[in-house]
Amino acid sequence: MNPFVLLAPLFLIFELWQLVISERYLGIKQIRLNADPRELPMKSGIAAVWAVGIVAYGVWMLTLLVHPLGRAQGIVLLVVTAIGYGFRSAASLKWTLVILTFEGSIRVGMLLSLMGSVWRKLAA
C-alpha cells in the first residue's frame, strides 16, 4: 500500500480551507466591488502556507500514480486540476470562483473516495 494515501485527510482539510480563502478573495463582495484579488492584502504567512500547500498537493497527487491504490483518484485529481487551471486562466474574474468551486467539489469527492478505499483496504 502507498503510505502517502494516508495523507488524504490532510489534503481534504487543505482543499476545504482553499475553498474558503477563494471565496474571501473572489467572492460576491469582491465581484460587486470590482476588486482585483491580486491587489487585496494577504498576510505573508497565509500566502506562504497556501503556496507550499499547493506545491505539496501537486507532488502528493503525483505520488498517487505510483501504486494501484489511489491511482484512479490521482489521475482524476491531476486532470481536474489541469483542466480547471486552463479554464480559470481563460475566464473572467466573475467565473473564476464558479470554476474553483466546481473544481474543488470534484477534488473533495475524489479525496473522500480515496479515504473510503484506504479505509476498506485497512479494514480487510
N, C-alpha and C positions, 0 to 999 in steps of 0.2 A: 504494500500500500504506500502511496505517496504521502510522506509525512506533512507536506505542505498543505494538503487538503484540510488539515486541522486548523488552519488559519482562516477558514471561510467565515466564521462568526466575526472575527476582527474586521474583515473587509466588508461584511454586511453592515456593521456599525459605521465604518468609513463611508460607505455608499449612502446610507441614510443621512449622515452628517453633511455629506456633499450636496444632497438634495436641499437640505435646509439652508445651507450657505448660498446655494444658487438662487433660491427663492429670495433671499435677502438682497442679493446684488442684482438680480434680473427680474424681480417680481413686478406685480401690478403697480405698486407705488413708483418704482423706478421707471416703468414704461409711461405712466401718467406724467411724471416729471420730465420725461425725455432725457433722463440722465444716462451718461455713458458709464457703465460699470467700471471701466478701467480708470476713471477719474475719482471714483469713490474711495474713501480711506479704508485701508485694511491694515490691521496690526501685522507687523512683520512676523510675529510668531505664528499667527494663523496662516499667513501666506507660505511660510516655510513648511509647516505641517502639511498643508494642502499639496504643495509641490512634491515633497518627499513621499506623501501618501499616494499620489498619482503614479509616480515612478515605481514605487514598491508594488502597487496594484498591477501595473503592466508586467513587471517581472514575474509576479506571482501567477498571473494568467498564463504566461509562457511556461512556467513550471508544471502547470496542469496538463500540458500536452505530452509530458514525458511518460506518465503512467496511464493505464487504461481507466482507472477510477478517477473520474473528473475530466477526462479528455473531451467528452462531448460538451460539457458545460464550459470548459476552457475555450473551445472553438467558438461557441456561441458568444461568450463574453468578449472575445477578441474581435469577432466580426461585427457585433453590435457597436462596440466602441469605435471601430474604424468607420463604419457607415455613419454613426452618429456624429463623429468628428467632421466627416465630409459634409453632411447636411448642415451642421452648425456653422462651419466656415463659409458656407454659401448663403445662409439665411440672414434675414434682418434681425435686429435685436428683439423685436416682438415675438418672433418664432423660436428664438433660441431656448427660452425657458420651456416651451412646449416640447421641443425636441429633447432637451435634457431630461425632462420628466418622463417622457416615453422611454427613452434610452435607459434611465435609471430603474424604471419599473421592470424592464426586461432583465437587467442585470441583477436586481434584487430577487426576481423569480429564479434565475439560474443559480444564485448563491443558496437560496433555500432548497432548490433541487439537489445541489451538491451536498449540503448539510444532511439532507434526508438519505442520500446514497451512502454517505460516510456512516451515519447512524445505523443503517441496515447492515452495512459491512461489519461494523464493530459488534453489533448485537448477534451476528451469526456465529 
